[in-house]
Amino acid sequence: MTTHDLRSRNWFGRQDLDGFAHRSWLKTEGFSDLVFDGRPVIGIANSWSELNNCNAHLRQVAEAVKRGVWSAGGLPLEFPTISLGEILMKPTTMLFRNLMAMDVEECIRAYPLDAVVLLSGCDKTTPAMLMGAASAEVPAVMVTGGPMLRGKWRTEELGSGTDLWRLWGERRAGRLTDEELCEAESCMSRSSGHCMVMGTASTMASMAEALGMTLPGNAAIPAPDSRRLALAELSGRRAVEMARAGGPTPSQILTANAFDNAIRADMAIGGSTNAIVHLVAIAGRVGVPLPLAHFDELSRTTPFLVNVRPSGKYLMEDFFYAGGLPVVMKELLPLLHGEALTVNGKSMADNVRDAKCWNEDVIRPLSVPLASEGGTVILFGNLCPDGAVLKQSAASPHLLVHRGRAVVFEDHEDLHRRIDDPSLPIDETSVLVLKHVGPKGAPGMPEWGAAPIPARLLRKGVKDMVRISDARMSGTSYGTVVLHVAPESAVGGPLALVSDGDAIELDVPKRTLALRVSDEELARRRAAWKPRPPRFTRGYGRLFLDHVLQANEGCDFDYLRGATPVRREDTAGPSHS
Ligand code: FES
C-alpha cells in the first residue's frame, strides 16, 4: 500500500500532454502500460565502469536489484553515474568525489524517482553517493560491490595494496626479482571486487552499514559470493517498500547518533584514515557537525577489535566468515546508540543483537580487544592547529613518541627526484616532511602521505619513519604517517614554514605534533612565504580550487553542504519542445 503521493506520478500519472510524452517516450524501452499503473519507480544509480575495476561487476549486481524491485511491484530504472577508479584515475579520485556527489544528487533530483538504490564499490564512490543522496533526501539504500577474494601467491596470502607496498619495498631493497614480482601481481587480484584489506573501500562499506544506509551484513560479503546478489535483490525489494512509505529518508537515518555509531565502528575495525574526511563530508550534507576532536573523543573510548590488514593479520574474506560488521556492532552495542534507525526500518540494536562470531581471532570480543583505543587518532599542535590524523593501529610502536629533524620536500615531484639521492642527509630518526599535497596544493589531496623510505635505509632494514604531510594515505597503507595536516601548506598553514633541520616532536599518547621553532623565526618565515600560482584556471579544476574546504571540514565544496530535498512538485513544466 502506498501511503503518500509518489513523486513519479507527477511524470507518469498525468492525463495531459506531459504525461502522454513521459509514458510514450519511456515505451521506447519496450515497457507495457502495466508499468504506469501507479507503482513506485526505483532508480538504480550504477557506478559500473570498465575503467574502475572495483566496480566492473556492478551490472550483475544491478540485475539482482532489478529482480527485487520487480518482485516487490516496483519499476526499476537503472542509470549511470560517473565512476571513480582509484587505480587508473589521475591525479587522484579525491579531486572528483564532489563532482560524483553532484552527479548523483542532480540525477535523483531531475528524474522521476521515488527511491534509489546506490551501487558503489571503489573508495570514493561510496561517500560520493551517500553525499549526493543525503542532499537530495529521497529514500535511498546502498549496496556496495564487496571485496575481492583473498590473494594467494605460493604459500602467502596477499592483501590488495598492503602487500603491494610491502613487495615493492622488497623489490627496491633488492630482495625480490622482477619475475617474482610479476607472478605476485597476477596472484594479488584474482576476482571481481574492491580491495580486500580494511582499506578505504572496505572501511566506507562498513561506514555505510554502521550508519544504517545498507541492509545488515552488506559490507563484507565478497564480490563473487552469490549472497551479495541475494542481498542486492533484497535491497531492491526494500527500496520499493521505502518508496511506498515515503521513508525513511537519508536525514532520518543520518543523525548525529548514527555518525557516533559509524565513528565507533571505524575505530573498532581499524578503518582507513580517509573515513574521517568522508564522514565529515557526509555529515555536512545533513547538518551534523563533526569536529575532529569528537573523533578523538570516541577513539579513546572505543577498543580496536578487528584483526584485518593493514592493522592486523587477516583479510576481508576472513572477516566475512567470522560474521562481518554485525558482529562488530553487536560487540560495540554497550557503546553505541542502539536505537538508531537503519534502512530496513529496524534499529541498529535489533539488526545485530543475534549476530554470532565464528572466529574470535578475527573479530575480538569487547573484553579482549587488540588494543584498548581506536585505530585512528587526531593530533593538534602548532604544526596542525586545525588537526591532523594518524592511524596508530598501523604505526610502529617505537615511533609513537618521537623527536627528529625535518627533511623537507617541497612537493611530490621534489620527493621522487631526491628521495634516493645518496647525498640526502637522512637517517631513520629523521622526520620526512612533504608539502603541497593537500586539497588545494596537489590539488585533490592525493594518497601520497605514505612517502617512500629511502632505498638505502630500506636495505639497512628500516621499515618505517615518521612522515608528515597535508596529503591523505591509502587505507591499505601502514606506517607512522601523519596526514591531513590542516590548514594545508598551499594556503600558508604552518607546514609551509618547516625547513630542513627543524626539530619536530610527535607524541601520540598526548595527541600532539609540535614544530620546535621559535615564534619569531616562524613570523620571519611567514612574512617571506608566497603562495604558488593556482594549478587550474578553468573548468572543473578551477571550481574545485575556488570552493574546496580543508581536510578537517571534509573537503566538500563550501556551497554543497546542506540539503535541498526534492519535492513532489519539482517536476512542474514541460521538458520537451
Ligand atoms: Fe578500488 Fe582499492 S582500488 S578499492
Boltz pocket constraint, residues with backbone or C-beta under 6 A from the ligand:
constraints:
  - pocket:
      binder: B
      contacts: [[A, 54], [A, 85], [A, 86], [A, 87], [A, 121], [A, 122], [A, 123], [A, 160], [A, 193], [A, 194], [A, 195], [A, 199], [A, 201]]
      max_distance: 6.0
